[in-house]
Amino acid sequence: MAHDFRVTCAALVLLCLRLTSAFYIPGWSIRSWSDGEAVPLFVNKAYSDHSEIQYAYAELPFVCDFKGRQHGLGFISGNHVALNIGEVLNGDRIIVSDYDIEMGKDDEAHYLCSKEIDRAGLQKPSRSLLDCDGQAYILPQQPCHACASLQQKGAKKVIVGFEIYTKSIEAGNRDEFGLPADLHNVHRGLELSMAHNSTNLSMTHEFSNSIGEDDGNADAKLTIPYTYSVYFREDDKIGWANRWDLYFVNQEESTKIHWLSIVNSLVIAAILSAIVVVILARTISRDIKGVKDGALEDGTRKIRRKGPRSPRKSTEKGGLLDQPDVDPNSAIEDDLASEEELEDLTGWKLVHGDVFRAPAFGTVLAPLVGSGTQLLLMALGLIALACFGVLNPSFRGGFISVGLALFILAGVISGYFSARIYKTFGGTVWKQNALLTASLFPGLLFATVFILNLFVWAQASSTAIPVGTLVAVVALWLLIQLPLVYFGSWYGFVRAGAYIHPIKATTVPRQIPRTAWSRRGLQAIFLTGIVPFAVIWIELLFVFRSMWQDKSGYYYVFGFMTVVSAILILAVMETTVIAVYTQLCAEDYHWWWSSFCFGASSSIWIFGYCVYYFCVHLHITSIASTVLFFAYAFMACTVYGLLMGTVGFLTAYAFVRRIYGAVKID
């Protein structure tokens, strides 16, 4: 009966799937526009590929004042659009513009406004503002873009927004229509072709367009006229589902490089897997088998002889110098057997009485591991949602907003793991550990962002986070995350309890012998990070390019990133196992902090790569942008290090418990 019911339910589910149709995932449906319907145009901010400072469009000194015009969908120009927390943290300041656009209607040389700027206003923009070379315009569900021809391969480059910059054009370099014959820009690698202006002369406007440098009039003003033209042309080559392909950075050319990155990562992971298999299948299995034949006691072994002992020929006790009569051949064989068995006992088996000894500063390690699990769940959730299309470029601010929500909700898991590890280390005050877990990493991160925010405020940049948003973030932290961490800590400490170790720690710690140079602290950590960095560095090139070098594009190849991230986690796990096993073989049982540092070690190489990228590929000259770049890079590497350090710690913990749990100890 139950089987028939399950079959019926499965059939109904399949029937429902057959009748369903797909729709746009992130809460956005297809927006259709009728001919003549007003289409609102939004303005956002001015940005530059050579600066980390952004400025809100409304705060630029040379833009038109908003007149409060009524547009479609109830929008009024000059009004701010409601933003999610991710958009605000990203520096977006979206406002309804005064541009009048009607669907399907061409509008040429439409007069917008005339902006007057006095002499003081011309000198007001800072050097950072003059470095801005683009303005972001937004249509509903779609950013505006400009298209320019590339000199190489005859391709086209899509630029989100519109570039703004000055260029000196000689008066004699004109065509028959009075337009510049060539606007080729060598520095940018772009070439802009302009058709002749067919505007009726009766539609032009006369304005004063210059101020002499030495006209002697301190009250002189410069009037800047603004006009715009709108043309609607249908393009059958671009479907609605593929409309975002224009904005992805070199999608077709980069696919081969992405596959090369995956192949490179797979080769590295295969080599590491082979090494781990050798360790587990040969070395450890042989060691455990040898140990099971005897018993460990105080670092030595009781040798069990299967053959009979050679009998003494005399029962007299004799003195210290007297030697018993034994068979020479038998003695040699026994000595060889003893040497082989004692040699098998060197290494990781000798530290069985200290390997589970609580580490120094365990009250700090436990909260770090808890925060790492929190970040791990957040990262996995973001990648999964991006792969399913829930998080995409049309969901503005989605990554930051959803990431913040996942981080806060994962506070339960953070408190759970932190409390269990804390109790395993012998901790008793779980409430104090819960408070430290909820405040250590988020508090340090918030303090860093707040200091940077003060620095950006001084630059009058839209990147500065408003006070209201800061208060909202603090409220989410204290009112939601802290109780969740508290509940997870209570459950982990009181209900779940400490982790059970197969071997108890001895009373007296064992002395650690001197190790080789490559196995010492910082050297071992530095060398261990090379392999995970080699797995991810090619993918980092695309991430850095879209974040810092080419801000007019989007990074949206999360399928490749998912594969590379999985290989990266596998590489971190395997390198940590190899490094910890090598450390234990050197009779160094301080593996707790080492395993965490082994996992996080690739963050050092990533930060070094950021320094290289800044010096070679970026052309940032201002001190403010330099400080912001390295501050953001340091925070990103810290988050990555905490995440991968937790992966390394949990992997090493499971590995150590497994190998010592298979050993019989008297």
Secondary structure, DSSP 8 states (H G I E B T S, - for coil): -HHHHHHHHHHHHHHHHHH-----TTS-------TT-B---EEEEEE-TT-S--EEGGG-TTS------B-GGG-BTT-B----HHHHHTT---EE-S---BTT--EEEEEEEEEEEEHHHHH-S-HHHHT--EEEEEETTEE-EEEEEESSTT-EEEEESEE-------TT-B-TTSSBS---BTTTTEE---------GGG---------TT---TT-EEEEEEEEEE-----TTS-GGGGGGGGBTTHHHHHHHHHHHHHHHHHHHHHHHHHHHHIIIIIIHHHHHHHHTS-EETTEE-----S-----S------SS------HHHHHHHHHHHHHHHHHTSSGGGGTTTTTS--TTHHHHHHHHHHHHHHHHHHHHHHHHHHTTSS-TTSTTHHHHHHHHHHHHTHHHHHHHHHHHHHHTT---HHHHHHHHHHHHHHHHHHHHHHHHHHHHTTT-TTS--HHHHHHHHHHIIIIIHHHHHHHHHIIIIII-----SS---SS--------GGGSHHHHHHHHTHHHHHHHHHHHHHHHIIIII-TTSB---HHHHHHHHHHHHHHHHHHHHHHHHHHHHTT---HHHHHHHHHHTHHHHHHHHHHHHHHHT-----HHHHHHHHHHHHHHHHHHHHHHHHHHHHHHHHHHHHHHHTS-B-
